[in-house]
């Protein structure tokens, strides 16, 4: 489900909501948002706020970092880090230029998690 890198944010959320046997209206109420906002998210017409995305991840037992990545955002903390460390930005550009596969990216992530 969420492990498929080809799926959009909306597709991942919709599938998880359906798997949890929640209607769109029930889920929107749980998140304290309007059903139309939830529909827009699931149809990839809107990108939710970080707060709504975090609540979605928690409610549907999804990985917040995966959902954030599917929005195309990295989060404020990561943005500040890249601004303070230009090499981090160069690393991201190199990864993009090399068009690394999902497996290569996962290996880099595992290696990075072992550091420090």
N, C-alpha and C positions, 0 to 999 in steps of 0.2 A: 504494500500500500504506500506508505510514506517513503519507503526506500527507493522507489522508482524515480531516478533523477529527471526523467522526461515529463513527469506530471507537474502541472502548475500548482501554485498555492491553493487556488480554489478547488481544484480536483482533489487534492489531498485532504483538505478540510471537509469537503462534501462527503467523500467516501468514509472518513472517520466518523462523521456525524451519523450517517446512515448505519454504519456498523454498530454504533452505540444506541441505535434504535430511537433517535431523537428527531422529531420533526424540525423543520427550519424554524418555525415559530417557537417551539419549546426551547430550542437551543439559543435563539436570539434573546428570549426572556431570561434565560439562565445567565447570559453574558451582559444583560441589561443594555441591549442595543435593539434597534428596530429590525423587524424581519426584512425590510427592504435593504438595510445596510448589510445584513448577513447574506442576503441573496446576491447583492453586488460583489461581496467578497468571494462567494462560491462560484460566481460566473466571471471572475477575474476582471471586474469593472472598477473595483476599488481595492486599494491596499490598506489593510487595517492599521490602526495606531499600534505602537508597541504594547500598550496596555491591553488592548483587545486581543492582540496576537498571543500575548502571554497567557491571558485567561483562556483562550481557545486551546492552546497547547496543554495547559493544566487540565482542563475539562475533558479533553479527548485523549489524554495521555499520549500526546505527540511531542516530539523533540522541538523545543523552542528555537534552537540554533538552526535546525533544518528549515523550519518555517521562515525564520528571518532571511536565510539565504535565498529562499524562493521569492521573497519580496524584492530582492536585489539590493537590500540594505544590509549593512554590517553592524549597525548600532552606534550610538554616540561614543561609547568607550573605545571601540575599535577605530572610529574616525579620528578621535583625538590622538590615539597611539600612532596612526599613520602620519598625521600632521607633525608629530614630534620626532618621528623616526623615518626620514625619507627612504631609507633602505627597505622598509616594509612596503611602501608604495611601489618601489622598483620590483620587489619580489612578486607582488600581485600582478604587475604588468608582464613580467617574465612568464609567470604561470599562464596568463591569458595568451600571450604571444606563442607559447609552445603548445597551446591547446591540449593540456594534460588530460588524460582520461580520468574517469571517476576513480578507478583503482589507484592510479598514480597520486591523485589528490588525497585519497584515504591514507596512503602510505605516508605522505608528507605530514598529514594531520597526526597520525600515530607517532611519528618521529618527533614532532613538535611537542606533543603531550608528554613525552619522556624527558624533555629538557627541563632545566631549572631545579 
